Amino acid sequence: MSNDVATRKTEKINSFLAHYNGTENYHRLVNYSNADGVALVGTDGWMAFSEYAECYWLSDLIGSYRGLFLLDGPFMSDHLQVWRIVKTKGDSARIEAWTDTPGAVYSRRLFRLNIGFTDFPFHLTEDGKQYVWYGGPTMLGDNYAYVLYLKSEY
């Protein structure tokens, strides 16, 4: 794919995803529940992005590791986590979880995982990084859930 075609595709997808500024539905993601039984769900925007980027595995990864940070302690977080995937070298990447937007004054890195190979479409991102917001627990109906959503939905 030429750079012009990739750029146009990136602009089209980013423009489409920017229209997600709320959600009508919450979609249960995998069968991850914490010890307290709180489910992991995704917004309409998160589901659309997962489909376009073919990165359902990212939901699995966040579902697997998110519970590590739901305890009491100076760097633990049960309200907001910002996860990002960062292109490093070649086809490798790094996954990180933060207590707030990376670079913010009070933000602390909670988690870091290097990935030797990924086919994640970094051309869909603005700066070689993709951010995923994770909030919870959020009351949905009669139950609480942890929610994955896009930056435009925050």
Stockholm file with secondary structure:
# STOCKHOLM 1.0

chainA/1-154         MSNDVATRKTEKINSFLAHYNGTENYHRLVNYSNADGVALVGTDGWMAFSEYAECYWLSDLIGSYRGLFLLDGPFMSDHLQVWRIVKTKGDSARIEAWTDTPGAVYSRRLFRLNIGFTDFPFHLTEDGKQYVWYGGPTMLGDNYAYVLYLKSEY
#=GR chainA/1-154 SS CCHHHHHHHHHHHHHHHHTCSSCSCCEEEEEEECTTCCEEEECHHHHHHHHHHTCHHHHHHHHHHGGGGCSSSTTCCSSEEEEEEEECSTTCEEEEEESSSTTSTTCCEEEEEEESCCCCCGGGSSSSEEEEEEEEEEEETTEEEEEEECGGGC
#=GC SS_cons         CCHHHHHHHHHHHHHHHHTCSSCSCCEEEEEEECTTCCEEEECHHHHHHHHHHTCHHHHHHHHHHGGGGCSSSTTCCSSEEEEEEEECSTTCEEEEEESSSTTSTTCCEEEEEEESCCCCCGGGSSSSEEEEEEEEEEEETTEEEEEEECGGGC
//
